[in-house]
Amino acid sequence: MKITQWLLGLVPALDLAHGLQFPLGRAKSHKGGSEASLIQFLGPHRVEAGSVQNIRLGFSQRFAGKLHVVYGDCSINLAVEASQQVVSFLLPDSDHPDRLVWVVPSDAQDSQCLQAFHGCTIVGRSPPIAIEKAPHNPRAESQIDGDSVIWFDGVEYMRSQDSSKAVVNSVAAKDSSIAIVGAGIAGLMTSHLLSSIGIHNWHIHEASQRLGGRIRTAYLNGTSPDDYQYFDMGPMRLATKIRYTGTGEVLPFEDHRLVFSLIDTLNHLNADHHPELAMTFLPFDKITDDYGGMNSHTLQDLGEDEQQKYTEYLAHKMYRAHKQALSAGSPHWSEGAYLRQLLNPRDPMINYIADREDTPIWESLYWNKYFAASAWQSLDKGFESLPRAFAPHVADKITLGRRISGLSYNESADKVSLLWRNDPNDWDPAAEQYDYAVVAAPFSMLRAWNLPEYSELLDKAIHDLHFTQSCKVALHYRTRFWERGDKAQYRGCARVSDYPSVGDVCYPPYQVNSSGPAVVMASFTTGNMARTIAALGETNAVALAQRGMVHAHGKVANEEFTGIYEHVCWEHDEFQGGAWASPLGDQQEKFLPAIYRTEAKTIFMGEHTAYTHAWLSSAVDSAFRGTVQLLLDLGLVEEAREIVETWKARWIVL
Ligand SMILES: Cc1cc2nc3c(=O)[nH]c(=O)nc-3n(C[C@H](O)[C@H](O)[C@H](O)COP(=O)(O)OP(=O)(O)OC[C@H]3O[C@@H](n4cnc5c(N)ncnc54)[C@H](O)[C@@H]3O)c2cc1C
């Protein structure tokens, strides 16, 4: 009976309803061999249970009609007998897909077959597929408690996608037009990742006249990077190690790793044609021996056991720590509120113990971890060396000075348009249509855009995510007087507790103990203090920073000051509107899942969209997540996996 049905299914057919245009081919026995039929499942034929896969497809002839793909016992004759209904799709006459996107069930049976049906007719069958149950497991780290709230879980993401994404013509998909908005590190990294997997139809739109965004090095007194008279007005250091004070054991920080990998990759890329763009590191310290003796964040208040656990945990397992903090409800409590609930609400100890900015407990843990770092690195000639190293690779694919003012979604074409005004007073915006927009500009700027109607949470994320303020004042001196005497090795930051309005003072990490001019970051403030400094205005802020230097070093600081300075308050910067995201209450917990869904053909990335917000690594992480999200939207799972595996982006599950 089965044999008869099988043979009947192979009789040449004409499907009027679906425009079948060919005589169906022969099929061989399924046992172990491939099927000589309309559609071939070319592999891979070994996959991991609970993963998402691209299975290569081949067609023996042109065909138009409805196809239904299932996974099940290799001897089934009807699609309904299969254990998994994979996808139904209408095959067009031309541009046949060359890949199937298969979300392999976690309980998929070993040695079953992918099979394609046209009506009751079987038109293709794969060889038996080997299902690996126990992955070698780079993903172990991600399987913390089966909850994907904060991880980018590509499998879950694909499960929730429209099934029309389940087949793809990879050549057409790779030619999709992609607008990248913002040439900060997230936008630049995205352009690199796309090019690395053969997607070249992207273009960057940047509002300012430069690359780098918040990566901004001030080269003072009209100098160039080689003159060593600079300071970083944005990022200036990367935490690399943390010392457990109990045993002295030194642990590496894991979550800046991708930034170091990126720097290596760019060095390699530029080695032949742009050796002058090579980046090297300089040590950057935390100075604790002076300035009223305040070391702002330490682990020393904890017992030894707790110190060890805390140090290891946060250095090695930031993502796990974050996840557990979320499930323990830490974003819902500030330290003060928690202690008030636990103790007597009027207990004066609360004021003493608790972080009085009333940020969520997770925020305090998060910042304590980084600032307990025992070793830091800076980039020689300033962090602007990093966007400079991207320049040759984006030069002919970027428009500078284009301030995007909105997005619009064309539902019938399923495309998104960027809107901008060449003159701010133009009534009608100019527009350009793309298959996808990758928006890597901060939400602190997007709030003023005209945007399509998004889901409620995404809309709230864009409009309500909290950003903080930070100001920096860099002062130019004729000599390096701060290195005199026993301070010869001064490089890095100190918190000035007895002159609190200047925040941190940071000494240049370059050319330590040399003669000649150099620049000091004489005031680095954040949060409320930075808001006050911003309100004072430039003249007062610079004078205050200079008084701080005199307070610390004596009148030599006055004698050596050239009067040249650089001042920035990031909340007032016309391209930023904030220094970095500083989520309040449960904002991160609620907003991130909404941000990690593509709406109106738009993907959001940038420091503010990562759970390790506020660092270069956060922006770089977000570029990985956003690019993988885009590739999954395009059905390009192989390329998404290539990126994750090449860069060991361990927090993305595919
Ligand atoms: C004061 C300060 C100190 C910091 N210190 C450190 C540190 O020591 N170490 C560290 O790792 N990180 C540090 N950071 C954080 C780090 O700088 C950021 O996390 C990271 O640079 C953000 O990159 P991004 O690509 O997400 O965003 P951005 O760099 O902000 O890039 C966004 C880009 O979008 C552009 N844009 C904005 N609006 C539009 C528009 N309408 N149209 C087109 N383009 C637009 C902007 O001009 C910008 O180029 C610091 C940040 C600040 C502000």
Ligand as a Chemical Component Dictionary entry (heavy atoms), coordinates in Angstrom:
data_LIG
# 
_chem_comp.id                   LIG 
_chem_comp.type                 NON-POLYMER 
_chem_comp.pdbx_formal_charge   0 
_chem_comp.three_letter_code    LIG 
# 
loop_
_chem_comp_atom.comp_id 
_chem_comp_atom.atom_id 
_chem_comp_atom.alt_atom_id 
_chem_comp_atom.type_symbol 
_chem_comp_atom.charge 
_chem_comp_atom.model_Cartn_x 
_chem_comp_atom.model_Cartn_y 
_chem_comp_atom.model_Cartn_z 
_chem_comp_atom.pdbx_ordinal 
LIG C1  C1  C 0 32.714 60.997 29.135 1  
LIG C2  C2  C 0 32.708 59.571 28.674 2  
LIG C3  C3  C 0 33.665 58.693 29.145 3  
LIG C4  C4  C 0 33.666 57.373 28.734 4  
LIG N1  N1  N 0 34.664 56.558 29.167 5  
LIG C5  C5  C 0 34.751 55.294 28.686 6  
LIG C6  C6  C 0 35.899 54.519 28.957 7  
LIG O1  O1  O 0 36.837 54.980 29.604 8  
LIG N2  N2  N 0 35.930 53.251 28.464 9  
LIG C7  C7  C 0 34.938 52.734 27.701 10 
LIG O2  O2  O 0 35.031 51.569 27.280 11 
LIG N3  N3  N 0 33.835 53.476 27.390 12 
LIG C8  C8  C 0 33.732 54.747 27.866 13 
LIG N4  N4  N 0 32.674 55.533 27.513 14 
LIG C9  C9  C 0 31.536 54.938 26.769 15 
LIG C10 C10 C 0 31.763 54.842 25.259 16 
LIG O3  O3  O 0 32.293 56.025 24.779 17 
LIG C11 C11 C 0 30.411 54.610 24.569 18 
LIG O4  O4  O 0 29.737 53.528 25.182 19 
LIG C12 C12 C 0 30.566 54.290 23.097 20 
LIG O5  O5  O 0 31.510 55.142 22.474 21 
LIG C13 C13 C 0 29.200 54.448 22.421 22 
LIG O6  O6  O 0 29.298 54.099 21.070 23 
LIG P1  P1  P 0 27.987 54.056 20.158 24 
LIG O7  O7  O 0 28.414 53.661 18.813 25 
LIG O8  O8  O 0 26.949 53.248 20.835 26 
LIG O9  O9  O 0 27.415 55.526 20.167 27 
LIG P2  P2  P 0 28.047 56.911 19.671 28 
LIG O10 O10 O 0 29.502 56.914 19.809 29 
LIG O11 O11 O 0 27.281 57.940 20.387 30 
LIG O12 O12 O 0 27.692 56.941 18.124 31 
LIG C14 C14 C 0 26.464 57.409 17.666 32 
LIG C15 C15 C 0 26.692 58.201 16.394 33 
LIG O13 O13 O 0 25.407 58.596 15.910 34 
LIG C16 C16 C 0 25.545 59.913 15.390 35 
LIG N5  N5  N 0 24.228 60.521 15.357 36 
LIG C17 C17 C 0 23.509 61.030 16.381 37 
LIG N6  N6  N 0 22.353 61.515 15.930 38 
LIG C18 C18 C 0 22.330 61.290 14.601 39 
LIG C19 C19 C 0 21.396 61.579 13.585 40 
LIG N7  N7  N 0 20.250 62.194 13.852 41 
LIG N8  N8  N 0 21.685 61.222 12.305 42 
LIG C20 C20 C 0 22.849 60.600 12.003 43 
LIG N9  N9  N 0 23.774 60.328 12.949 44 
LIG C21 C21 C 0 23.514 60.663 14.226 45 
LIG C22 C22 C 0 26.496 60.591 16.352 46 
LIG O14 O14 O 0 27.079 61.742 15.773 47 
LIG C23 C23 C 0 27.493 59.476 16.604 48 
LIG O15 O15 O 0 28.543 59.516 15.678 49 
LIG C24 C24 C 0 32.663 56.889 27.869 50 
LIG C25 C25 C 0 31.688 57.773 27.391 51 
LIG C26 C26 C 0 31.720 59.098 27.776 52 
LIG C27 C27 C 0 30.701 60.037 27.229 53 
# 
loop_
_chem_comp_bond.comp_id 
_chem_comp_bond.atom_id_1 
_chem_comp_bond.atom_id_2 
_chem_comp_bond.value_order 
_chem_comp_bond.pdbx_ordinal 
LIG C1  C2  SING 1  
LIG C2  C3  SING 2  
LIG C2  C26 DOUB 3  
LIG C3  C4  DOUB 4  
LIG C4  N1  SING 5  
LIG C4  C24 SING 6  
LIG N1  C5  DOUB 7  
LIG C5  C6  SING 8  
LIG C5  C8  SING 9  
LIG C6  O1  DOUB 10 
LIG C6  N2  SING 11 
LIG N2  C7  SING 12 
LIG C7  O2  DOUB 13 
LIG C7  N3  SING 14 
LIG N3  C8  DOUB 15 
LIG C8  N4  SING 16 
LIG N4  C9  SING 17 
LIG N4  C24 SING 18 
LIG C9  C10 SING 19 
LIG C10 O3  SING 20 
LIG C10 C11 SING 21 
LIG C11 O4  SING 22 
LIG C11 C12 SING 23 
LIG C12 O5  SING 24 
LIG C12 C13 SING 25 
LIG C13 O6  SING 26 
LIG O6  P1  SING 27 
LIG P1  O7  DOUB 28 
LIG P1  O8  SING 29 
LIG P1  O9  SING 30 
LIG O9  P2  SING 31 
LIG P2  O10 DOUB 32 
LIG P2  O11 SING 33 
LIG P2  O12 SING 34 
LIG O12 C14 SING 35 
LIG C14 C15 SING 36 
LIG C15 O13 SING 37 
LIG C15 C23 SING 38 
LIG O13 C16 SING 39 
LIG C16 N5  SING 40 
LIG C16 C22 SING 41 
LIG N5  C17 SING 42 
LIG N5  C21 SING 43 
LIG C17 N6  DOUB 44 
LIG N6  C18 SING 45 
LIG C18 C19 SING 46 
LIG C18 C21 DOUB 47 
LIG C19 N7  SING 48 
LIG C19 N8  DOUB 49 
LIG N8  C20 SING 50 
LIG C20 N9  DOUB 51 
LIG N9  C21 SING 52 
LIG C22 O14 SING 53 
LIG C22 C23 SING 54 
LIG C23 O15 SING 55 
LIG C24 C25 DOUB 56 
LIG C25 C26 SING 57 
LIG C26 C27 SING 58 
# 
